[in-house]
Amino acid sequence: MGSRDSSELNSTRKRDRAIAQPSKTIATADCNSPQSPNSRDIGTLGENLVAEWLQQQGWEILHRQWHCRWGEIDIIALGRDEESEKNRVFPNHQSPTLAFVEVKTRRRGNWDAGGMLAVTTTKQAKLWQTAEIFLSTRPDLAHNSCRFDVALVRCEPSRSNTKQILPLTAANSQFALAENYRLTLQEYIRAAFSN
């Protein structure tokens, strides 16, 4: 992308932000409104949804927001992937899989394909290095097969003023209400990238 393209993109983003800013007289909840949690908080709410969903799928959450000097891994989970278990000649004879999960929480109409475009090759390299450092601190997990998953979560304003996340059930295992938002697990991509 040339400098002209990036300056046009930046001016478009500034214009869109100015248009998207709610009037002070309108009391609507927006994922970016001044009264709402910041983007870090919204991201954490998305990570909470994905972690609970993984646990319902039988995965054990080992760490949340594990970080080192290279970066941060949103969720590190250990479990068995039922789809790959079905395809094995001898199911249940292999160690569990270690999943390094990157969670992207976005509003509708975002510029980066629901967060997928934010997982650039640079971001993938950082996640890879961070995972290697994690494994060096946990040699007991080094024999497990590893993969990098990406979870795309949509955040939308909710009409209800829910102050806590509703517990996930089989009926609503891919969405939750938190704060003034409805969070939906749009897509969970297994083995989204490799080195």
Stockholm file with secondary structure:
# STOCKHOLM 1.0

chainA/1-195         MGSRDSSELNSTRKRDRAIAQPSKTIATADCNSPQSPNSRDIGTLGENLVAEWLQQQGWEILHRQWHCRWGEIDIIALGRDEESEKNRVFPNHQSPTLAFVEVKTRRRGNWDAGGMLAVTTTKQAKLWQTAEIFLSTRPDLAHNSCRFDVALVRCEPSRSNTKQILPLTAANSQFALAENYRLTLQEYIRAAFSN
#=GR chainA/1-195 SS CCHHHHHHHHHHHHHHHHHHSCCTTCCCCCTTSTTSCCHHHHHHHHHHHHHHHHHHTTCEEEEEEEEETTEEEEEEEEECCHHHHHHCSSTTCSCCEEEEEEEEEEETTCSSGGGGGGSCHHHHHHHHHHHHHHHHHCGGGTTSEEEEEEEEEEEEECSSCCCSCCCCCSTTTTEEEETTEEEEEEEEEEEEECC
#=GC SS_cons         CCHHHHHHHHHHHHHHHHHHSCCTTCCCCCTTSTTSCCHHHHHHHHHHHHHHHHHHTTCEEEEEEEEETTEEEEEEEEECCHHHHHHCSSTTCSCCEEEEEEEEEEETTCSSGGGGGGSCHHHHHHHHHHHHHHHHHCGGGTTSEEEEEEEEEEEEECSSCCCSCCCCCSTTTTEEEETTEEEEEEEEEEEEECC
//
